[in-house]
Amino acid sequence: MTKHFIKGFILGSLTALGAIAGSVFAFKKTVIEPQEEYDNKIEENRRRANRKSHAAHQG
């Protein structure tokens, strides 16, 4: 009886941890990474505009 309980407890714990890890990974892929890409694009555009602004007033 206790063997079955221990096996079930371990299997249930591993399953729960797997589900949590999967949801964290999915959240990262759908929310975090697109936001980082957007921030990088905005930063790149800002740098490009700054270079153009300085180049236009060089002389």
PQR file with spaces between the fields and no chain letter, atoms N, CA, C, O and H, PARSE charges and radii, in Angstrom:
ATOM       1  N    MET     1       0.825   -1.189    0.000 -0.4000 1.5000
ATOM       2  CA   MET     1       0.000    0.000    0.000 -0.0000 2.0000
ATOM       3  C    MET     1       0.872    1.258    0.000  0.5500 1.7000
ATOM       4  O    MET     1       0.629    2.177   -0.783 -0.5500 1.4000
ATOM       5  N    THR     2       1.869    1.306    0.857 -0.4000 1.5000
ATOM       6  CA   THR     2       2.696    2.501    0.909 -0.0000 2.0000
ATOM       7  C    THR     2       3.571    2.625   -0.338  0.5500 1.7000
ATOM       8  O    THR     2       3.939    3.730   -0.736 -0.5500 1.4000
ATOM       9  H    THR     2       2.066    0.560    1.493  0.4000 1.0000
ATOM      10  N    LYS     3       3.906    1.474   -0.959 -0.4000 1.5000
ATOM      11  CA   LYS     3       4.688    1.516   -2.199 -0.0000 2.0000
ATOM      12  C    LYS     3       3.904    2.251   -3.280  0.5500 1.7000
ATOM      13  O    LYS     3       4.454    3.092   -3.992 -0.5500 1.4000
ATOM      14  H    LYS     3       3.607    0.576   -0.636  0.4000 1.0000
ATOM      15  N    HIS     4       2.637    1.935   -3.398 -0.4000 1.5000
ATOM      16  CA   HIS     4       1.790    2.568   -4.409 -0.0000 2.0000
ATOM      17  C    HIS     4       1.621    4.055   -4.118  0.5500 1.7000
ATOM      18  O    HIS     4       1.601    4.879   -5.033 -0.5500 1.4000
ATOM      19  H    HIS     4       2.190    1.252   -2.820  0.4000 1.0000
ATOM      20  N    PHE     5       1.501    4.385   -2.848 -0.4000 1.5000
ATOM      21  CA   PHE     5       1.351    5.785   -2.481 -0.0000 2.0000
ATOM      22  C    PHE     5       2.612    6.560   -2.836  0.5500 1.7000
ATOM      23  O    PHE     5       2.530    7.648   -3.404 -0.5500 1.4000
ATOM      24  H    PHE     5       1.517    3.715   -2.105  0.4000 1.0000
ATOM      25  N    ILE     6       3.769    6.013   -2.508 -0.4000 1.5000
ATOM      26  CA   ILE     6       5.030    6.699   -2.789 -0.0000 2.0000
ATOM      27  C    ILE     6       5.234    6.855   -4.296  0.5500 1.7000
ATOM      28  O    ILE     6       5.625    7.925   -4.762 -0.5500 1.4000
ATOM      29  H    ILE     6       3.836    5.128   -2.047  0.4000 1.0000
ATOM      30  N    LYS     7       4.970    5.797   -5.054 -0.4000 1.5000
ATOM      31  CA   LYS     7       5.090    5.884   -6.515 -0.0000 2.0000
ATOM      32  C    LYS     7       4.134    6.935   -7.071  0.5500 1.7000
ATOM      33  O    LYS     7       4.516    7.739   -7.921 -0.5500 1.4000
ATOM      34  H    LYS     7       4.651    4.928   -4.676  0.4000 1.0000
ATOM      35  N    GLY     8       2.914    6.927   -6.599 -0.4000 1.5000
ATOM      36  CA   GLY     8       1.922    7.898   -7.069 -0.0000 2.0000
ATOM      37  C    GLY     8       2.293    9.317   -6.693  0.5500 1.7000
ATOM      38  O    GLY     8       2.117   10.244   -7.484 -0.5500 1.4000
ATOM      39  H    GLY     8       2.604    6.274   -5.908  0.4000 1.0000
ATOM      40  N    PHE     9       2.805    9.486   -5.488 -0.4000 1.5000
ATOM      41  CA   PHE     9       3.211   10.816   -5.030 -0.0000 2.0000
ATOM      42  C    PHE     9       4.359   11.344   -5.876  0.5500 1.7000
ATOM      43  O    PHE     9       4.346   12.503   -6.291 -0.5500 1.4000
ATOM      44  H    PHE     9       2.948    8.733   -4.845  0.4000 1.0000
ATOM      45  N    ILE    10       5.351   10.501   -6.133 -0.4000 1.5000
ATOM      46  CA   ILE    10       6.502   10.922   -6.938 -0.0000 2.0000
ATOM      47  C    ILE    10       6.062   11.223   -8.366  0.5500 1.7000
ATOM      48  O    ILE    10       6.460   12.239   -8.937 -0.5500 1.4000
ATOM      49  H    ILE    10       5.362    9.560   -5.796  0.4000 1.0000
ATOM      50  N    LEU    11       5.249   10.353   -8.943 -0.4000 1.5000
ATOM      51  CA   LEU    11       4.767   10.571  -10.304 -0.0000 2.0000
ATOM      52  C    LEU    11       3.919   11.841  -10.390  0.5500 1.7000
ATOM      53  O    LEU    11       4.049   12.614  -11.339 -0.5500 1.4000
ATOM      54  H    LEU    11       4.926    9.528   -8.479  0.4000 1.0000
ATOM      55  N    GLY    12       3.074   12.048   -9.425 -0.4000 1.5000
ATOM      56  CA   GLY    12       2.242   13.260   -9.404 -0.0000 2.0000
ATOM      57  C    GLY    12       3.082   14.522   -9.257  0.5500 1.7000
ATOM      58  O    GLY    12       2.815   15.535   -9.904 -0.5500 1.4000
ATOM      59  H    GLY    12       2.968   11.420   -8.654  0.4000 1.0000
ATOM      60  N    SER    13       4.098   14.455   -8.402 -0.4000 1.5000
ATOM      61  CA   SER    13       4.976   15.611   -8.217 -0.0000 2.0000
ATOM      62  C    SER    13       5.728   15.930   -9.504  0.5500 1.7000
ATOM      63  O    SER    13       5.824   17.093   -9.895 -0.5500 1.4000
ATOM      64  H    SER    13       4.316   13.633   -7.877  0.4000 1.0000
ATOM      65  N    LEU    14       6.260   14.907  -10.163 -0.4000 1.5000
ATOM      66  CA   LEU    14       6.974   15.129  -11.418 -0.0000 2.0000
ATOM      67  C    LEU    14       6.053   15.677  -12.496  0.5500 1.7000
ATOM      68  O    LEU    14       6.447   16.544  -13.276 -0.5500 1.4000
ATOM      69  H    LEU    14       6.182   13.962   -9.845  0.4000 1.0000
ATOM      70  N    THR    15       4.838   15.174  -12.538 -0.4000 1.5000
ATOM      71  CA   THR    15       3.866   15.664  -13.513 -0.0000 2.0000
ATOM      72  C    THR    15       3.533   17.129  -13.254  0.5500 1.7000
ATOM      73  O    THR    15       3.458   17.927  -14.188 -0.5500 1.4000
ATOM      74  H    THR    15       4.518   14.470  -11.904  0.4000 1.0000
ATOM      75  N    ALA    16       3.337   17.476  -11.998 -0.4000 1.5000
ATOM      76  CA   ALA    16       3.031   18.865  -11.655 -0.0000 2.0000
ATOM      77  C    ALA    16       4.203   19.777  -12.000  0.5500 1.7000
ATOM      78  O    ALA    16       4.005   20.862  -12.546 -0.5500 1.4000
ATOM      79  H    ALA    16       3.399   16.828  -11.240  0.4000 1.0000
ATOM      80  N    LEU    17       5.412   19.349  -11.688 -0.4000 1.5000
ATOM      81  CA   LEU    17       6.585   20.152  -12.020 -0.0000 2.0000
ATOM      82  C    LEU    17       6.728   20.307  -13.531  0.5500 1.7000
ATOM      83  O    LEU    17       7.084   21.383  -14.013 -0.5500 1.4000
ATOM      84  H    LEU    17       5.573   18.467  -11.244  0.4000 1.0000
ATOM      85  N    GLY    18       6.458   19.254  -14.272 -0.4000 1.5000
ATOM      86  CA   GLY    18       6.507   19.336  -15.730 -0.0000 2.0000
ATOM      87  C    GLY    18       5.476   20.307  -16.282  0.5500 1.7000
ATOM      88  O    GLY    18       5.765   21.065  -17.208 -0.5500 1.4000
ATOM      89  H    GLY    18       6.169   18.380  -13.881  0.4000 1.0000
ATOM      90  N    ALA    19       4.291   20.287  -15.724 -0.4000 1.5000
ATOM      91  CA   ALA    19       3.244   21.202  -16.171 -0.0000 2.0000
ATOM      92  C    ALA    19       3.617   22.650  -15.863  0.5500 1.7000
ATOM      93  O    ALA    19       3.397   23.540  -16.684 -0.5500 1.4000
ATOM      94  H    ALA    19       4.057   19.671  -14.971  0.4000 1.0000
ATOM      95  N    ILE    20       4.174   22.880  -14.696 -0.4000 1.5000
ATOM      96  CA   ILE    20       4.606   24.230  -14.331 -0.0000 2.0000
ATOM      97  C    ILE    20       5.723   24.705  -15.253  0.5500 1.7000
ATOM      98  O    ILE    20       5.699   25.839  -15.731 -0.5500 1.4000
ATOM      99  H    ILE    20       4.353   22.157  -14.029  0.4000 1.0000
ATOM     100  N    ALA    21       6.700   23.839  -15.502 -0.4000 1.5000
ATOM     101  CA   ALA    21       7.808   24.204  -16.389 -0.0000 2.0000
ATOM     102  C    ALA    21       7.300   24.490  -17.801  0.5500 1.7000
ATOM     103  O    ALA    21       7.761   25.433  -18.443 -0.5500 1.4000
ATOM     104  H    ALA    21       6.720   22.918  -15.113  0.4000 1.0000
ATOM     105  N    GLY    22       6.376   23.703  -18.277 -0.4000 1.5000
ATOM     106  CA   GLY    22       5.809   23.929  -19.604 -0.0000 2.0000
ATOM     107  C    GLY    22       5.061   25.246  -19.702  0.5500 1.7000
ATOM     108  O    GLY    22       5.172   25.950  -20.706 -0.5500 1.4000
ATOM     109  H    GLY    22       6.002   22.937  -17.755  0.4000 1.0000
ATOM     110  N    SER    23       4.307   25.584  -18.679 -0.4000 1.5000
ATOM     111  CA   SER    23       3.564   26.839  -18.719 -0.0000 2.0000
ATOM     112  C    SER    23       4.494   28.042  -18.628  0.5500 1.7000
ATOM     113  O    SER    23       4.248   29.064  -19.269 -0.5500 1.4000
ATOM     114  H    SER    23       4.217   25.012  -17.864  0.4000 1.0000
ATOM     115  N    VAL    24       5.561   27.931  -17.837 -0.4000 1.5000
ATOM     116  CA   VAL    24       6.539   29.020  -17.758 -0.0000 2.0000
ATOM     117  C    VAL    24       7.229   29.201  -19.109  0.5500 1.7000
ATOM     118  O    VAL    24       7.416   30.331  -19.559 -0.5500 1.4000
ATOM     119  H    VAL    24       5.761   27.101  -17.317  0.4000 1.0000
ATOM     120  N    PHE    25       7.605   28.110  -19.755 -0.4000 1.5000
ATOM     121  CA   PHE    25       8.253   28.175  -21.058 -0.0000 2.0000
ATOM     122  C    PHE    25       7.314   28.792  -22.091  0.5500 1.7000
ATOM     123  O    PHE    25       7.735   29.628  -22.890 -0.5500 1.4000
ATOM     124  H    PHE    25       7.453   27.191  -19.389  0.4000 1.0000
ATOM     125  N    ALA    26       6.060   28.391  -22.082 -0.4000 1.5000
ATOM     126  CA   ALA    26       5.083   28.939  -23.032 -0.0000 2.0000
ATOM     127  C    ALA    26       4.870   30.426  -22.793  0.5500 1.7000
ATOM     128  O    ALA    26       4.783   31.195  -23.750 -0.5500 1.4000
ATOM     129  H    ALA    26       5.717   27.712  -21.433  0.4000 1.0000
ATOM     130  N    PHE    27       4.785   30.841  -21.545 -0.4000 1.5000
ATOM     131  CA   PHE    27       4.627   32.260  -21.206 -0.0000 2.0000
ATOM     132  C    PHE    27       5.818   33.064  -21.715  0.5500 1.7000
ATOM     133  O    PHE    27       5.659   34.157  -22.258 -0.5500 1.4000
ATOM     134  H    PHE    27       4.856   30.216  -20.767  0.4000 1.0000
ATOM     135  N    LYS    28       7.010   32.507  -21.531 -0.4000 1.5000
ATOM     136  CA   LYS    28       8.224   33.191  -21.984 -0.0000 2.0000
ATOM     137  C    LYS    28       8.205   33.363  -23.496  0.5500 1.7000
ATOM     138  O    LYS    28       8.542   34.430  -24.010 -0.5500 1.4000
ATOM     139  H    LYS    28       7.139   31.619  -21.089  0.4000 1.0000
ATOM     140  N    LYS    29       7.810   32.310  -24.207 -0.4000 1.5000
ATOM     141  CA   LYS    29       7.800   32.361  -25.671 -0.0000 2.0000
ATOM     142  C    LYS    29       6.739   33.315  -26.208  0.5500 1.7000
ATOM     143  O    LYS    29       6.974   33.977  -27.219 -0.5500 1.4000
ATOM     144  H    LYS    29       7.537   31.443  -23.790  0.4000 1.0000
ATOM     145  N    THR    30       5.588   33.401  -25.566 -0.4000 1.5000
ATOM     146  CA   THR    30       4.494   34.194  -26.117 -0.0000 2.0000
ATOM     147  C    THR    30       4.455   35.626  -25.602  0.5500 1.7000
ATOM     148  O    THR    30       3.893   36.495  -26.268 -0.5500 1.4000
ATOM     149  H    THR    30       5.397   32.863  -24.745  0.4000 1.0000
ATOM     150  N    VAL    31       5.039   35.898  -24.429 -0.4000 1.5000
ATOM     151  CA   VAL    31       4.934   37.239  -23.849 -0.0000 2.0000
ATOM     152  C    VAL    31       6.291   37.921  -23.739  0.5500 1.7000
ATOM     153  O    VAL    31       6.455   39.047  -24.211 -0.5500 1.4000
ATOM     154  H    VAL    31       5.495   35.192  -23.888  0.4000 1.0000
ATOM     155  N    ILE    32       7.249   37.269  -23.135 -0.4000 1.5000
ATOM     156  CA   ILE    32       8.528   37.906  -22.817 -0.0000 2.0000
ATOM     157  C    ILE    32       9.357   38.158  -24.071  0.5500 1.7000
ATOM     158  O    ILE    32       9.798   39.286  -24.291 -0.5500 1.4000
ATOM     159  H    ILE    32       7.115   36.355  -22.752  0.4000 1.0000
ATOM     160  N    GLU    33       9.581   37.143  -24.893 -0.4000 1.5000
ATOM     161  CA   GLU    33      10.442   37.302  -26.063 -0.0000 2.0000
ATOM     162  C    GLU    33       9.902   38.317  -27.070  0.5500 1.7000
ATOM     163  O    GLU    33      10.689   39.123  -27.567 -0.5500 1.4000
ATOM     164  H    GLU    33       9.223   36.227  -24.714  0.4000 1.0000
ATOM     165  N    PRO    34       8.598   38.328  -27.405 -0.5600 1.5000
ATOM     166  CA   PRO    34       8.121   39.374  -28.324  0.2800 2.0000
ATOM     167  C    PRO    34       8.321   40.782  -27.758  0.5500 1.7000
ATOM     168  O    PRO    34       8.623   41.708  -28.510 -0.5500 1.4000
ATOM     169  N    GLN    35       8.157   40.953  -26.458 -0.4000 1.5000
ATOM     170  CA   GLN    35       8.359   42.266  -25.855 -0.0000 2.0000
ATOM     171  C    GLN    35       9.827   42.675  -25.946  0.5500 1.7000
ATOM     172  O    GLN    35      10.126   43.840  -26.208 -0.5500 1.4000
ATOM     173  H    GLN    35       7.911   40.200  -25.847  0.4000 1.0000
ATOM     174  N    GLU    36      10.743   41.736  -25.733 -0.4000 1.5000
ATOM     175  CA   GLU    36      12.166   42.039  -25.852 -0.0000 2.0000
ATOM     176  C    GLU    36      12.528   42.406  -27.285  0.5500 1.7000
ATOM     177  O    GLU    36      13.312   43.328  -27.508 -0.5500 1.4000
ATOM     178  H    GLU    36      10.500   40.789  -25.519  0.4000 1.0000
ATOM     179  N    GLU    37      11.959   41.686  -28.271 -0.4000 1.5000
ATOM     180  CA   GLU    37      12.207   42.013  -29.667 -0.0000 2.0000
ATOM     181  C    GLU    37      11.688   43.412  -29.993  0.5500 1.7000
ATOM     182  O    GLU    37      12.348   44.169  -30.704 -0.5500 1.4000
ATOM     183  H    GLU    37      11.321   40.937  -28.090  0.4000 1.0000
ATOM     184  N    TYR    38      10.522   43.753  -29.482 -0.4000 1.5000
ATOM     185  CA   TYR    38       9.951   45.078  -29.714 -0.0000 2.0000
ATOM     186  C    TYR    38      10.839   46.156  -29.101  0.5500 1.7000
ATOM     187  O    TYR    38      11.104   47.182  -29.729 -0.5500 1.4000
ATOM     188  H    TYR    38       9.986   43.137  -28.905  0.4000 1.0000
ATOM     189  N    ASP    39      11.295   45.921  -27.878 -0.4000 1.5000
ATOM     190  CA   ASP    39      12.175   46.889  -27.217 -0.0000 2.0000
ATOM     191  C    ASP    39      13.482   47.059  -27.986  0.5500 1.7000
ATOM     192  O    ASP    39      13.973   48.179  -28.127 -0.5500 1.4000
ATOM     193  H    ASP    39      11.080   45.088  -27.368  0.4000 1.0000
ATOM     194  N    ASN    40      14.049   45.963  -28.483 -0.4000 1.5000
ATOM     195  CA   ASN    40      15.278   46.047  -29.265 -0.0000 2.0000
ATOM     196  C    ASN    40      15.056   46.825  -30.559  0.5500 1.7000
ATOM     197  O    ASN    40      15.918   47.601  -30.972 -0.5500 1.4000
ATOM     198  H    ASN    40      13.650   45.053  -28.368  0.4000 1.0000
ATOM     199  N    LYS    41      13.913   46.624  -31.196 -0.4000 1.5000
ATOM     200  CA   LYS    41      13.602   47.340  -32.438 -0.0000 2.0000
ATOM     201  C    LYS    41      13.477   48.838  -32.167  0.5500 1.7000
ATOM     202  O    LYS    41      13.992   49.653  -32.932 -0.5500 1.4000
ATOM     203  H    LYS    41      13.212   45.994  -30.860  0.4000 1.0000
ATOM     204  N    ILE    42      12.799   49.199  -31.091 -0.4000 1.5000
ATOM     205  CA   ILE    42      12.644   50.609  -30.734 -0.0000 2.0000
ATOM     206  C    ILE    42      14.009   51.233  -30.447  0.5500 1.7000
ATOM     207  O    ILE    42      14.290   52.346  -30.889 -0.5500 1.4000
ATOM     208  H    ILE    42      12.380   48.537  -30.470  0.4000 1.0000
ATOM     209  N    GLU    43      14.854   50.515  -29.707 -0.4000 1.5000
ATOM     210  CA   GLU    43      16.189   51.022  -29.384 -0.0000 2.0000
ATOM     211  C    GLU    43      17.027   51.201  -30.653  0.5500 1.7000
ATOM     212  O    GLU    43      17.742   52.193  -30.789 -0.5500 1.4000
ATOM     213  H    GLU    43      14.626   49.610  -29.348  0.4000 1.0000
ATOM     214  N    GLU    44      16.939   50.252  -31.573 -0.4000 1.5000
ATOM     215  CA   GLU    44      17.684   50.353  -32.830 -0.0000 2.0000
ATOM     216  C    GLU    44      17.204   51.551  -33.646  0.5500 1.7000
ATOM     217  O    GLU    44      18.021   52.283  -34.206 -0.5500 1.4000
ATOM     218  H    GLU    44      16.358   49.446  -31.463  0.4000 1.0000
ATOM     219  N    ASN    45      15.894   51.757  -33.720 -0.4000 1.5000
ATOM     220  CA   ASN    45      15.354   52.911  -34.442 -0.0000 2.0000
ATOM     221  C    ASN    45      15.781   54.223  -33.793  0.5500 1.7000
ATOM     222  O    ASN    45      16.061   55.199  -34.488 -0.5500 1.4000
ATOM     223  H    ASN    45      15.230   51.162  -33.265  0.4000 1.0000
ATOM     224  N    ARG    46      15.831   54.248  -32.477 -0.4000 1.5000
ATOM     225  CA   ARG    46      16.258   55.459  -31.779 -0.0000 2.0000
ATOM     226  C    ARG    46      17.712   55.787  -32.103  0.5500 1.7000
ATOM     227  O    ARG    46      18.056   56.940  -32.361 -0.5500 1.4000
ATOM     228  H    ARG    46      15.603   53.455  -31.912  0.4000 1.0000
ATOM     229  N    ARG    47      18.567   54.754  -32.086 -0.4000 1.5000
ATOM     230  CA   ARG    47      19.982   54.972  -32.413 -0.0000 2.0000
ATOM     231  C    ARG    47      20.141   55.429  -33.861  0.5500 1.7000
ATOM     232  O    ARG    47      20.937   56.323  -34.150 -0.5500 1.4000
ATOM     233  H    ARG    47      18.289   53.817  -31.877  0.4000 1.0000
ATOM     234  N    ARG    48      19.389   54.822  -34.762 -0.4000 1.5000
ATOM     235  CA   ARG    48      19.469   55.195  -36.179 -0.0000 2.0000
ATOM     236  C    ARG    48      19.044   56.650  -36.378  0.5500 1.7000
ATOM     237  O    ARG    48      19.695   57.386  -37.120 -0.5500 1.4000
ATOM     238  H    ARG    48      18.742   54.096  -34.528  0.4000 1.0000
ATOM     239  N    ALA    49      17.969   57.067  -35.731 -0.4000 1.5000
ATOM     240  CA   ALA    49      17.491   58.438  -35.845 -0.0000 2.0000
ATOM     241  C    ALA    49      18.509   59.409  -35.254  0.5500 1.7000
ATOM     242  O    ALA    49      18.713   60.499  -35.788 -0.5500 1.4000
ATOM     243  H    ALA    49      17.440   56.469  -35.129  0.4000 1.0000
ATOM     244  N    ASN    50      19.141   59.016  -34.161 -0.4000 1.5000
ATOM     245  CA   ASN    50      20.158   59.863  -33.539 -0.0000 2.0000
ATOM     246  C    ASN    50      21.352   60.048  -34.469  0.5500 1.7000
ATOM     247  O    ASN    50      21.876   61.155  -34.596 -0.5500 1.4000
ATOM     248  H    ASN    50      18.975   58.130  -33.728  0.4000 1.0000
ATOM     249  N    ARG    51      21.785   58.963  -35.123 -0.4000 1.5000
ATOM     250  CA   ARG    51      22.902   59.070  -36.069 -0.0000 2.0000
ATOM     251  C    ARG    51      22.530   59.959  -37.252  0.5500 1.7000
ATOM     252  O    ARG    51      23.337   60.779  -37.690 -0.5500 1.4000
ATOM     253  H    ARG    51      21.359   58.064  -35.020  0.4000 1.0000
ATOM     254  N    LYS    52      21.327   59.803  -37.765 -0.4000 1.5000
ATOM     255  CA   LYS    52      20.887   60.631  -38.887 -0.0000 2.0000
ATOM     256  C    LYS    52      20.836   62.104  -38.491  0.5500 1.7000
ATOM     257  O    LYS    52      21.225   62.975  -39.268 -0.5500 1.4000
ATOM     258  H    LYS    52      20.671   59.137  -37.410  0.4000 1.0000
ATOM     259  N    SER    53      20.364   62.372  -37.303 -0.4000 1.5000
ATOM     260  CA   SER    53      20.262   63.738  -36.818 -0.0000 2.0000
ATOM     261  C    SER    53      21.644   64.371  -36.722  0.5500 1.7000
ATOM     262  O    SER    53      21.832   65.519  -37.126 -0.5500 1.4000
ATOM     263  H    SER    53      20.047   61.664  -36.672  0.4000 1.0000
ATOM     264  N    HIS    54      22.603   63.636  -36.193 -0.4000 1.5000
ATOM     265  CA   HIS    54      23.956   64.177  -36.067 -0.0000 2.0000
ATOM     266  C    HIS    54      24.614   64.335  -37.435  0.5500 1.7000
ATOM     267  O    HIS    54      25.344   65.299  -37.664 -0.5500 1.4000
ATOM     268  H    HIS    54      22.450   62.704  -35.864  0.4000 1.0000
ATOM     269  N    ALA    55      24.363   63.402  -38.335 -0.4000 1.5000
ATOM     270  CA   ALA    55      24.957   63.468  -39.676 -0.0000 2.0000
ATOM     271  C    ALA    55      24.394   64.641  -40.464  0.5500 1.7000
ATOM     272  O    ALA    55      25.108   65.233  -41.274 -0.5500 1.4000
ATOM     273  H    ALA    55      23.770   62.619  -38.149  0.4000 1.0000
ATOM     274  N    ALA    56      23.134   64.989  -40.245 -0.4000 1.5000
ATOM     275  CA   ALA    56      22.513   66.061  -40.982 -0.0000 2.0000
ATOM     276  C    ALA    56      23.081   67.427  -40.582  0.5500 1.7000
ATOM     277  O    ALA    56      23.018   68.377  -41.362 -0.5500 1.4000
ATOM     278  H    ALA    56      22.555   64.508  -39.587  0.4000 1.0000
ATOM     279  N    HIS    57      23.627   67.525  -39.387 -0.4000 1.5000
ATOM     280  CA   HIS    57      24.117   68.821  -38.891 -0.0000 2.0000
ATOM     281  C    HIS    57      25.638   68.886  -38.838  0.5500 1.7000
ATOM     282  O    HIS    57      26.201   69.660  -38.064 -0.5500 1.4000
ATOM     283  H    HIS    57      23.679   66.754  -38.753  0.4000 1.0000
ATOM     284  N    GLN    58      26.295   68.087  -39.647 -0.4000 1.5000
ATOM     285  CA   GLN    58      27.763   68.053  -39.602 -0.0000 2.0000
ATOM     286  C    GLN    58      28.404   69.177  -40.410  0.5500 1.7000
ATOM     287  O    GLN    58      29.570   69.503  -40.186 -0.5500 1.4000
ATOM     288  H    GLN    58      25.837   67.458  -40.275  0.4000 1.0000
ATOM     289  N    GLY    59      27.697   69.750  -41.305 -0.4000 1.5000
ATOM     290  CA   GLY    59      28.441   70.785  -41.934 -0.0000 2.0000
ATOM     291  C    GLY    59      27.937   71.394  -43.127  0.5500 1.7000
ATOM     292  O    GLY    59      28.574   72.291  -43.679 -0.5500 1.4000
ATOM     293  H    GLY    59      26.750   69.486  -41.486  0.4000 1.0000
